[in-house]
Amino acid sequence: MPIEQAPIVIIGSGPAGLTAAIYAARANLQPVVIEGNKPGGQLMGTSFVENWPGITSILGPDLMHTMREHARTFGTQFIEGDATKISIEQPFIIHIGQSKKIKASAIILALGASPKRLGCPGENEYWGKGITTCAICDGALYKDRKVLIVGGGDSAMEDASFLSKFTKDITIVHILDKLTACQAMQQRVLNNPSIKIIYKSTVTEIKGDGKKVNQAIIKEQNTGKTQTIDVDGIFVAIGLNPNTQLVKDIVKLDKWGYIELVKGMQTSVPGIFAAGDAHDYTYRQAITAAGSGCMAALDAQWYIHSL
């Protein structure tokens, strides 16, 4: 199969990748987006997004469809499938699947991250139907509802504090006998009478009515005793894994597997840039991912013009 070519290839089609595509396309750089095995990224599993500027409320999949059409309208081309290998001689060669290849002068890595999951029965069935990983995105939907948070680190404590603005019925389930978040975050939660903590326990099953979550079964680690609690929403806050396996031997990663940036959005390899959750372990919002996609596209544009 002949090798195709594009000035910029963007790997990933979440908010970061699609924003990068919009900017690159408007700069007449004919970007190509390799969509990956989960086109649209994490927002495809989110219900309503209510913190995207200019839009009061929109379903996550609808927002991603709108962004994709925006990019396509300006001339972005999309390729289905996964990037499987990158050859870093210039021009770069990106391998897609088993047989397709494409050359590029610049690459933007918008690989995203995947939430760590509980791995219990019912989780896949109700993911996006009451199970979420983003309290900031979905918290307002659970006003005066019963919510469960799984985790004991900083993210879980942030979720609990944020959700306490909307509901007074919050339960945290943590696998250890004490929280692992920083002391300030712990105290904020421990001093909140609206928040109950179940220690040394795990969620072993999630149940629902076929449309949404309504119960969680919790198992105490030492005794094996289980209890069933009624819930309207479950927030999984046990961490994220950056989707950087593709580039682990190409660009520099930190000890957690996130892409390290050298200057702006440039990685350790000139001509390869990063955007979104593959490098950002702090903010992890759709809007910040989109902003970094914009910056990566501008950096890539300036790089190409310098060649």
C-alpha positions, 0 to 999 in steps of 0.5 A: 500500500502506498505511503500517504503524507500529511504535514501534521498527523494527530494521534487521538480524537478527544477534545485535545486532538480535535481542537488541534485538528481545527487549528491545524486545518484553519492554518491550511496544514491538511491535518490527519487524525488517527481516531484510535480505538475509542474515538471521542475519548473519555467524554463519549462515556459521560452524560451531560457536560455543563462546564463547556464555555458557551454551552449550558448543557450538552451530552458528552457524545454530542459535544465530541460529534460537534467538534469532529464536524467542526474539524472536518468542515475545515478539511481535517481527514480522519483515519479509523484504527490505532497507531501501532508504531512511530518511526522517528526519522524525518519525515516521521512514519506512523504505522496504522493497524497492520498495513497502512502507513502515513508520513508526517512532518509533525506529530501531535500526541493526543493519546489521552488517559484511561480511568482505572476501573474497579473491575467488578460486575455491573461496572461496564453495564452502567458506565456512563449510566450513573458511574463516572470519573469526573465529579466536576463534570457530573456533580451538579446532576446529583443534587440531593441524591445519594452518591458513592465515591471509591478511593482515598487519595487526593482525587477522591477527596476533591470529588467529595468536597465538590459533591458536598455542594450538591448533596448531603448524602455522600459515602466514600469507600476506601480499600485501606484503613486510612485515607492517603490524600494530603492532610489538608484534603483529609481534614476537609472531608473528615470535618464534613458531617455529610460525608461517611467513610467506609474503610478497608472495603471494596465495591464488589458489584454494581446493580441497576434497573437496566437504565441507571445505577441504584445499588452497590455491594460493598465487601469488608476486606478482613471479615468478608462481610457485605452490605448493600447500599442504595446509590444514585451515582458512583464516582470512581476516583482510583486514578488514571493510566496515561495511554502512552504505551505507543511512545514509551520508547520514543519520547521521554516519560515521567515515572508515572508514564505521562509525557514530559514536555520540553518547551511549550507542548514539544516533547523530547523529540523535535517535531513531536508535540503532546496535548491533553491527558497524556501529559496533564495529570493535574487539571484533566478537564475537557477544556484544558485538554482543548486548550493544550490542543490549540497550543500543540497545533500552534507549536507544530505550525511554527515547527513546520514553518521552520523546516 
